[in-house]
Each structure stands twice: as structure tokens, then as C-alpha cells.
Amino acid sequence: MRFCVTLDDKNKDIAFLPVDFRSSLISFVKLMLNGTMYFNKFRERHPGFSPYVLGLELHNTIFYRDAVRVRLPLRVYFSSGISELAIAACNKAINMQGNITIFGLTITAVELLREATLSGKQVANFRIIGHAVFRGPGGYIKASDLVGLEEALNYSLRVKTDFLSKYQVIAQYTPVRIISSNLYKGVCRHYGGMIDSVKGELELSGSPEMLQILYDYGLGVRTGQGYGYVEILG
């Protein structure tokens, strides 16, 4: 299940976000999951992967030293293959409509999104919303390193598949392959530092089960911080 939350300010066309705005996205998910069993994840010392993925696509961005200027409205995307989790988050977001939340913005709409079903498909063309990040032994992988990206993608997918079993999401890991890519470099400010990210489109082949996991829970790492959310092209 996936949905989109619109954040806006009827008196403004632009907003200024903190440079390290990813922590605010985590706070937003905490608001949506507060009071559910899934909130316990935030109490764990080493929570591992998130059983969901967030996306945030910014438009007309201008980066300053301490802030990011963006055009309103903002749309926060949420996806999870765990229906109960996504329903709980969506219902909470609906109940918060009209309230001021992160960035001093108000929830003005909550929209259920049409989902793609990848059963029977062995190839999928993903478009990354915003940024995705992939980590290898030597650090974050650049868009030009397709070998490193494929290795990092499979490592995170294998670990994520194992992690999701604690939520009764049972899937047998098998590797995926990069068929083609239209990727380019991105750089993100992250908790006081800079990390390499990837933007664009990525065509992958693999079992329908693994492609669905990537679609439902995102590509790469830090998916709970707004990285790796994808749409299906075609």
C-alpha cells in the first residue's frame, strides 16, 4: 500500500527547510505511527532497516548555507508491503489533516496511490523519486559505478529480506541484475556531512518476489529517511 501526504501553507508559495531536513521526515513518521505496535522500532538501539520507504520530491530548490528554498506544496510519499502498517500510518495522517506538522506546514490532503503488482514480471523499470543511496565496503556508491551499485543493491536487498521476516514478510532472496540505467549523480547533506546519492531511472531483472520487495520497501539504504522510493515506469 502507498499513499501521498500533501504539506502546504495557504499564505506562501515557497518554504525554507533546514539543510538536514531528513530528521524531520523521521519525526513525521513517528507522528503517523505513534500508538501502534510499529512505533516500537523507534525505541530500538539498532533498528536496522525500516519496514517502509519514504519519498520526498523537491521542486525549484535553491540551496543556501543553512537552508533549502523549495516550492510549495510538498508531497511526502509512503509505501509498505505491510498493509496494517501502511493503513495505520495513512489513517493517522488523515486524522491530522488541517494540523501544522513538520516544517511548519499543514497537512492539506492525503491521497491513496495506485499500486503496481509485479507478480509474473521479471523486469521492472524504476524511477527514483528524489534520491537513493547505496553503500559498499568503501562508502557510498556513485551513479557511474554500475558494478558497485549492483553489488550494493543486492547486499541491501538480501539483508532487508532477512530483516522483513520479523514482520512475517516471508521472501526467498535471489539476486537482481541491472539491465540498463539512466542515472546521474546526486549529493545530499546528511547530519552535518555530505553523502553521494543516485538519481534517475534503473531497469532491473529478477524474480517477481524481489522486484516487489524493492517496489514496496525501496532501493538501497536509509529508506526510512526519504531515500530509495520508486515508481514503476511503463
Number of C-alpha atoms within 10 A of each C-alpha: 20 21 21 21 20 19 24 24 17 10 6 10 11 17 20 18 18 17 18 16 18 21 14 16 19 16 14 17 19 18 17 21 24 16 12 13 10 16 16 13 16 15 8 9 7 8 11 13 19 20 24 22 28 27 26 21 14 17 14 11 13 11 14 11 7 10 15 18 18 18 16 20 21 21 19 19 23 26 26 22 20 17 12 13 20 21 16 18 23 23 13 16 26 17 13 18 17 15 14 15 16 17 16 13 19 19 23 19 16 21 14 13 13 9 14 13 13 18 12 9 14 15 18 21 20 22 19 23 21 20 24 26 26 27 22 14 8 7 10 18 24 21 22 14 9 15 12 19 23 17 19 22 23 20 17 18 25 17 13 22 22 16 18 20 11 10 11 9 14 13 14 10 17 13 16 19 16 18 12 13 16 12 17 13 14 17 14 17 13 15 12 7 8 10 17 20 22 26 20 19 20 19 17 19 18 17 19 17 19 24 26 19 21 22 25 25 28 31 27 23 24 20 22 23 21 26 26 31 30 28 18 17 12 6
